[in-house]
């Protein structure tokens, strides 16, 4: 079975989301309008393990109080949690989130991300080229990432896939179909803009500059090189080098590969990498690392990470508060009320669906995703108490989640 990483984060990060989508043997494939990396790895089983008492991480906990429905606070004011944004806003959010998760790490500014998401592709490309020629580190990295991913020869396949989604949208209600179709058409129009902007980029020149920085040991540049179509063995080597240089996305990616048993990912001999160490190193920059830790700690299927139910719950909650919901939605239903009340799991499921509807987390928007969002938000089985707790979570963490996923103001 495949385990898929989604965004926010992707999709932080990647969903993201970084936990719903996983790494394929060919490497990371950027999907959200040619930006978001969606990955595929073997899925661990859903069976729980027995509790152990050995903690495996030093990440500080941000505990979410677990409350029975009878002790919930009085209802808070209704927020935008339940409001569907306009189609153009959702599409822009999806674009910015798709750019942000990786380009931020490479040094892109919020202003550049806003301009990219808003369609000023030619202006941003020209700015990046000028700064890259002057030796600006971040511009060299970002331009290289855009060149090897967004401007790759196969990018047209994504537009064709989106067009098929419009045809399949007949399965939606009239109101949902109109909103969905407008959103996807906006994405397709943006893809055409990207195709035009790619004409400004000399991919060989951009990659040459990135390679020069990679030789000097720059972690972000080594990451970009790992995405440039190398054979798997060479790609893994670039990722290990990027990880050694402290680049968090490389650390997280390698941890996923190691946990999935991907041959060669950890390296060998004295330099062999350890999954839990990589996840701890990347956790502050990549919230999905905490979700991966939670999975490993709960199911006990990651080498070197013993079962620790309490740590798994803490990491799942902390990841959710930063927009990486996969772990809490996966392990929460297995937990007895003494460890996590059902309302908490349902509340996070509602927040997750709302975040997806708002376009946070990036990724290609599909009819299946739209159907799942609507069935979650309108499910008659969801209690008023669960909705109230979702409101409380959104009030406490909504701005943080949106900012982390790259779709906040």
Secondary structure, DSSP 8 states (H G I E B T S, - for coil): -EEE-------------TTTS--BTTB-EE-GGG--EE-EEE--------------------------GGG--------GGG----HHHHHHHHHHHHHHHHHHHHT--HHHHHHHHHT-HHHHHHHHHHHHHTT-HHHHHHHHHIIIIITSGGGHHHHHHHHHHHHHGGGS-HHHHHHHHHHHHHHHHHHHHHHHHHTT--HHHHHHHHHHHHHTT-HHHHHHHHTSS--HHHHHHHHHHHHHTT-HHHHHHHHHHHHTT-TTTT--GGG---HHHHHHHHTTT-THHHHHHHHHHHH--STT----HHHHHHHHHHHHHTT--HHHHHHGGGS-TTT--HHHHHHHHHHHHHHHHTTTT-----HHHHHHHHHHHT-TT--HHHHHHHHHHHHHHHHHHHHHHT---
